[in-house]
Amino acid sequence: MRVTTLFRRTRLFRRTAVLHYPRDVADSVEVLISAEQVPSYAHPGDAGADLVSTEALELAPGARATVGTGVSIALPDGYVAFVVPRSGLAAKHGITIVNSPGTVDAGYRGEIRVTLLNTDTSVAYSVAVGDRIAQLIVMPVSRATFIPVETLPGSHRGESGFGSTGYRAEKSGEQS
């Protein structure tokens, strides 16, 4: 197994942390695609390839709509694609994806459609044909073998759920 080692200086502790990432995953994977406009990466090193709209529509404040991309893919076994929001649409216009990330399983062969939501309370948002509406991230995925047990082993977190770590960043030596 190839291992990539990264050195990172953490601001909190002012020391260098050594991070080891297993690299037995291919750097790229061939994905068969049927589309008039193939998703593309805006910059080298980007994780998400842009998906564009194949239809024009207007999202009223608080409204949602499922929008076509014209993209159908055949992922190899052991891979998944996630449809995620574009950060600029979210930050500038309040446009997000309802079921983010949307999961595209390796066996799915239909059109990838995106359920957009306008979270703005007062301004409508227009989507034109060809607008970049989401990003597609292709990743390897592990398949779990679920092992039924009577009792789960303990952990530091235990059964603490939503909000269990507080809302404010911890200061050195404090708990929230």
Short mmCIF file of the C-alpha atoms (twelve columns), coordinates in Angstrom:
data_MODEL
# 
_entry.id   MODEL 
# 
loop_
_atom_site.group_PDB 
_atom_site.id 
_atom_site.type_symbol 
_atom_site.label_atom_id 
_atom_site.label_alt_id 
_atom_site.label_comp_id 
_atom_site.label_asym_id 
_atom_site.label_seq_id 
_atom_site.Cartn_x 
_atom_site.Cartn_y 
_atom_site.Cartn_z 
_atom_site.pdbx_PDB_model_num 
ATOM 1   C CA . MET A 1   0.000   0.000  0.000   1 
ATOM 2   C CA . ARG A 2   1.373   3.403  -0.989  1 
ATOM 3   C CA . VAL A 3   1.138   6.022  1.757   1 
ATOM 4   C CA . THR A 4   1.155   9.764  1.246   1 
ATOM 5   C CA . THR A 5   2.581   11.701 4.168   1 
ATOM 6   C CA . LEU A 6   1.562   15.306 4.707   1 
ATOM 7   C CA . PHE A 7   3.005   17.734 7.198   1 
ATOM 8   C CA . ARG A 8   0.626   20.312 8.601   1 
ATOM 9   C CA . ARG A 9   1.246   23.028 11.094  1 
ATOM 10  C CA . THR A 10  -1.717  23.343 13.406  1 
ATOM 11  C CA . ARG A 11  -2.603  26.835 14.618  1 
ATOM 12  C CA . LEU A 12  -4.009  25.610 17.903  1 
ATOM 13  C CA . PHE A 13  -0.924  23.797 19.159  1 
ATOM 14  C CA . ARG A 14  1.807   25.471 17.072  1 
ATOM 15  C CA . ARG A 15  3.346   22.161 16.221  1 
ATOM 16  C CA . THR A 16  3.690   20.023 13.144  1 
ATOM 17  C CA . ALA A 17  1.305   17.112 12.787  1 
ATOM 18  C CA . VAL A 18  2.176   14.183 10.537  1 
ATOM 19  C CA . LEU A 19  -0.816  12.835 8.655   1 
ATOM 20  C CA . HIS A 20  -0.651  9.529  6.778   1 
ATOM 21  C CA . TYR A 21  -3.160  8.873  4.020   1 
ATOM 22  C CA . PRO A 22  -3.398  5.425  2.397   1 
ATOM 23  C CA . ARG A 23  -3.071  5.791  -1.376  1 
ATOM 24  C CA . ASP A 24  -4.122  2.430  -2.741  1 
ATOM 25  C CA . VAL A 25  -6.919  4.220  -4.608  1 
ATOM 26  C CA . ALA A 26  -6.409  5.234  -8.225  1 
ATOM 27  C CA . ASP A 27  -5.904  8.951  -8.828  1 
ATOM 28  C CA . SER A 28  -8.509  8.844  -11.595 1 
ATOM 29  C CA . VAL A 29  -11.216 6.460  -12.703 1 
ATOM 30  C CA . GLU A 30  -12.912 6.025  -16.067 1 
ATOM 31  C CA . VAL A 31  -16.644 6.715  -15.905 1 
ATOM 32  C CA . LEU A 32  -18.831 5.898  -18.896 1 
ATOM 33  C CA . ILE A 33  -21.164 8.790  -19.648 1 
ATOM 34  C CA . SER A 34  -24.076 9.709  -21.859 1 
ATOM 35  C CA . ALA A 35  -24.506 13.498 -22.013 1 
ATOM 36  C CA . GLU A 36  -24.670 16.397 -24.435 1 
ATOM 37  C CA . GLN A 37  -22.462 18.389 -22.073 1 
ATOM 38  C CA . VAL A 38  -19.917 16.337 -20.150 1 
ATOM 39  C CA . PRO A 39  -19.315 17.564 -16.570 1 
ATOM 40  C CA . SER A 40  -15.993 19.366 -16.284 1 
ATOM 41  C CA . TYR A 41  -13.616 20.455 -13.554 1 
ATOM 42  C CA . ALA A 42  -13.143 24.231 -13.349 1 
ATOM 43  C CA . HIS A 43  -9.602  24.027 -11.951 1 
ATOM 44  C CA . PRO A 44  -6.856  21.408 -11.662 1 
ATOM 45  C CA . GLY A 45  -7.229  19.566 -8.374  1 
ATOM 46  C CA . ASP A 46  -10.962 20.294 -7.985  1 
ATOM 47  C CA . ALA A 47  -12.943 17.466 -6.392  1 
ATOM 48  C CA . GLY A 48  -16.274 18.318 -8.035  1 
ATOM 49  C CA . ALA A 49  -17.106 18.424 -11.744 1 
ATOM 50  C CA . ASP A 50  -19.797 20.931 -12.686 1 
ATOM 51  C CA . LEU A 51  -23.265 19.704 -13.658 1 
ATOM 52  C CA . VAL A 52  -25.364 22.048 -15.789 1 
ATOM 53  C CA . SER A 53  -29.110 22.513 -16.160 1 
ATOM 54  C CA . THR A 54  -30.900 21.253 -19.266 1 
ATOM 55  C CA . GLU A 55  -34.012 23.283 -18.483 1 
ATOM 56  C CA . ALA A 56  -34.945 26.852 -17.646 1 
ATOM 57  C CA . LEU A 57  -37.015 27.617 -14.567 1 
ATOM 58  C CA . GLU A 58  -37.550 30.141 -11.805 1 
ATOM 59  C CA . LEU A 59  -37.325 29.172 -8.149  1 
ATOM 60  C CA . ALA A 60  -39.573 31.369 -6.050  1 
ATOM 61  C CA . PRO A 61  -38.438 32.193 -2.497  1 
ATOM 62  C CA . GLY A 62  -38.603 28.996 -0.444  1 
ATOM 63  C CA . ALA A 63  -39.459 26.869 -3.511  1 
ATOM 64  C CA . ARG A 64  -37.770 23.700 -4.703  1 
ATOM 65  C CA . ALA A 65  -37.649 21.985 -8.085  1 
ATOM 66  C CA . THR A 66  -36.032 18.914 -9.568  1 
ATOM 67  C CA . VAL A 67  -33.826 19.964 -12.479 1 
ATOM 68  C CA . GLY A 68  -32.436 17.774 -15.257 1 
ATOM 69  C CA . THR A 69  -28.731 17.662 -16.124 1 
ATOM 70  C CA . GLY A 70  -28.883 15.405 -19.177 1 
ATOM 71  C CA . VAL A 71  -26.134 13.287 -17.607 1 
ATOM 72  C CA . SER A 72  -26.310 9.512  -17.174 1 
ATOM 73  C CA . ILE A 73  -23.258 7.604  -15.966 1 
ATOM 74  C CA . ALA A 74  -22.050 4.038  -15.432 1 
ATOM 75  C CA . LEU A 75  -19.758 3.949  -12.433 1 
ATOM 76  C CA . PRO A 76  -17.477 0.970  -11.906 1 
ATOM 77  C CA . ASP A 77  -18.285 -1.296 -8.952  1 
ATOM 78  C CA . GLY A 78  -16.715 0.060  -5.783  1 
ATOM 79  C CA . TYR A 79  -17.446 3.706  -6.680  1 
ATOM 80  C CA . VAL A 80  -20.184 6.182  -5.862  1 
ATOM 81  C CA . ALA A 81  -20.949 9.686  -7.117  1 
ATOM 82  C CA . PHE A 82  -22.227 12.430 -4.835  1 
ATOM 83  C CA . VAL A 83  -24.192 15.432 -6.117  1 
ATOM 84  C CA . VAL A 84  -23.356 18.440 -3.943  1 
ATOM 85  C CA . PRO A 85  -24.222 22.162 -3.946  1 
ATOM 86  C CA . ARG A 86  -22.047 24.812 -5.550  1 
ATOM 87  C CA . SER A 87  -20.677 27.059 -2.821  1 
ATOM 88  C CA . GLY A 88  -21.117 30.260 -4.842  1 
ATOM 89  C CA . LEU A 89  -24.814 29.596 -5.468  1 
ATOM 90  C CA . ALA A 90  -25.332 28.911 -1.777  1 
ATOM 91  C CA . ALA A 91  -23.397 31.935 -0.512  1 
ATOM 92  C CA . LYS A 92  -24.592 34.494 -3.070  1 
ATOM 93  C CA . HIS A 93  -28.158 33.339 -3.785  1 
ATOM 94  C CA . GLY A 94  -29.198 30.860 -1.081  1 
ATOM 95  C CA . ILE A 95  -29.494 27.999 -3.582  1 
ATOM 96  C CA . THR A 96  -28.764 24.556 -2.160  1 
ATOM 97  C CA . ILE A 97  -29.643 20.919 -2.772  1 
ATOM 98  C CA . VAL A 98  -32.406 19.366 -0.678  1 
ATOM 99  C CA . ASN A 99  -30.926 15.878 -0.301  1 
ATOM 100 C CA . SER A 100 -27.269 16.820 -0.254  1 
ATOM 101 C CA . PRO A 101 -25.276 14.896 -0.943  1 
ATOM 102 C CA . GLY A 102 -27.392 13.115 -3.501  1 
ATOM 103 C CA . THR A 103 -26.075 9.575  -3.886  1 
ATOM 104 C CA . VAL A 104 -25.600 8.033  -7.341  1 
ATOM 105 C CA . ASP A 105 -24.994 4.307  -6.905  1 
ATOM 106 C CA . ALA A 106 -22.841 2.308  -9.312  1 
ATOM 107 C CA . GLY A 107 -25.886 0.409  -10.601 1 
ATOM 108 C CA . TYR A 108 -27.979 3.520  -11.454 1 
ATOM 109 C CA . ARG A 109 -28.198 4.321  -15.164 1 
ATOM 110 C CA . GLY A 110 -30.887 7.042  -15.294 1 
ATOM 111 C CA . GLU A 111 -30.466 10.783 -15.684 1 
ATOM 112 C CA . ILE A 112 -28.880 12.584 -12.756 1 
ATOM 113 C CA . ARG A 113 -31.442 15.132 -11.584 1 
ATOM 114 C CA . VAL A 114 -30.843 17.763 -8.912  1 
ATOM 115 C CA . THR A 115 -33.463 18.952 -6.419  1 
ATOM 116 C CA . LEU A 116 -32.622 22.629 -5.932  1 
ATOM 117 C CA . LEU A 117 -34.004 24.690 -3.049  1 
ATOM 118 C CA . ASN A 118 -34.132 28.482 -2.890  1 
ATOM 119 C CA . THR A 119 -33.572 29.307 0.785   1 
ATOM 120 C CA . ASP A 120 -33.863 33.055 0.176   1 
ATOM 121 C CA . THR A 121 -37.037 34.393 1.802   1 
ATOM 122 C CA . SER A 122 -37.619 37.289 -0.574  1 
ATOM 123 C CA . VAL A 123 -35.792 36.909 -3.915  1 
ATOM 124 C CA . ALA A 124 -36.571 34.426 -6.692  1 
ATOM 125 C CA . TYR A 125 -33.711 32.733 -8.558  1 
ATOM 126 C CA . SER A 126 -33.722 32.017 -12.286 1 
ATOM 127 C CA . VAL A 127 -31.984 28.951 -13.726 1 
ATOM 128 C CA . ALA A 128 -31.160 29.033 -17.449 1 
ATOM 129 C CA . VAL A 129 -30.225 26.154 -19.730 1 
ATOM 130 C CA . GLY A 130 -26.481 25.620 -19.360 1 
ATOM 131 C CA . ASP A 131 -26.200 27.151 -15.871 1 
ATOM 132 C CA . ARG A 132 -23.891 25.289 -13.503 1 
ATOM 133 C CA . ILE A 133 -26.232 24.054 -10.763 1 
ATOM 134 C CA . ALA A 134 -24.318 21.402 -8.816  1 
ATOM 135 C CA . GLN A 135 -21.096 19.444 -8.620  1 
ATOM 136 C CA . LEU A 136 -20.496 15.728 -9.070  1 
ATOM 137 C CA . ILE A 137 -17.863 14.046 -6.891  1 
ATOM 138 C CA . VAL A 138 -16.807 10.489 -7.774  1 
ATOM 139 C CA . MET A 139 -15.241 8.475  -4.947  1 
ATOM 140 C CA . PRO A 140 -14.305 4.931  -4.034  1 
ATOM 141 C CA . VAL A 141 -16.601 3.459  -1.428  1 
ATOM 142 C CA . SER A 142 -16.220 0.616  1.039   1 
ATOM 143 C CA . ARG A 143 -18.979 -1.909 1.406   1 
ATOM 144 C CA . ALA A 144 -19.677 -2.680 5.050   1 
ATOM 145 C CA . THR A 145 -20.245 -6.102 6.525   1 
ATOM 146 C CA . PHE A 146 -22.715 -5.492 9.349   1 
ATOM 147 C CA . ILE A 147 -22.140 -7.726 12.367  1 
ATOM 148 C CA . PRO A 148 -25.083 -7.951 14.788  1 
ATOM 149 C CA . VAL A 149 -24.072 -7.773 18.479  1 
ATOM 150 C CA . GLU A 150 -25.978 -7.554 21.752  1 
ATOM 151 C CA . THR A 151 -24.040 -4.521 23.003  1 
ATOM 152 C CA . LEU A 152 -21.767 -2.068 21.224  1 
ATOM 153 C CA . PRO A 153 -18.342 -1.336 22.698  1 
ATOM 154 C CA . GLY A 154 -18.025 1.911  24.651  1 
ATOM 155 C CA . SER A 155 -16.554 5.096  23.220  1 
ATOM 156 C CA . HIS A 156 -15.573 8.527  24.459  1 
ATOM 157 C CA . ARG A 157 -18.650 10.086 22.822  1 
ATOM 158 C CA . GLY A 158 -21.138 7.398  23.792  1 
ATOM 159 C CA . GLU A 159 -24.736 8.203  22.834  1 
ATOM 160 C CA . SER A 160 -24.272 11.990 22.734  1 
ATOM 161 C CA . GLY A 161 -25.847 13.264 19.547  1 
ATOM 162 C CA . PHE A 162 -26.913 16.559 18.010  1 
ATOM 163 C CA . GLY A 163 -25.282 19.525 19.730  1 
ATOM 164 C CA . SER A 164 -23.373 17.360 22.194  1 
ATOM 165 C CA . THR A 165 -20.091 19.233 21.658  1 
ATOM 166 C CA . GLY A 166 -21.557 22.692 22.257  1 
ATOM 167 C CA . TYR A 167 -21.657 25.706 20.017  1 
ATOM 168 C CA . ARG A 168 -18.577 27.722 20.841  1 
ATOM 169 C CA . ALA A 169 -15.016 26.818 19.998  1 
ATOM 170 C CA . GLU A 170 -13.090 25.555 22.984  1 
ATOM 171 C CA . LYS A 171 -10.351 27.715 24.409  1 
ATOM 172 C CA . SER A 172 -7.234  25.991 25.627  1 
ATOM 173 C CA . GLY A 173 -8.198  23.660 28.467  1 
ATOM 174 C CA . GLU A 174 -11.935 24.568 28.474  1 
ATOM 175 C CA . GLN A 175 -14.964 22.505 27.598  1 
ATOM 176 C CA . SER A 176 -18.117 24.061 26.138  1 
# 
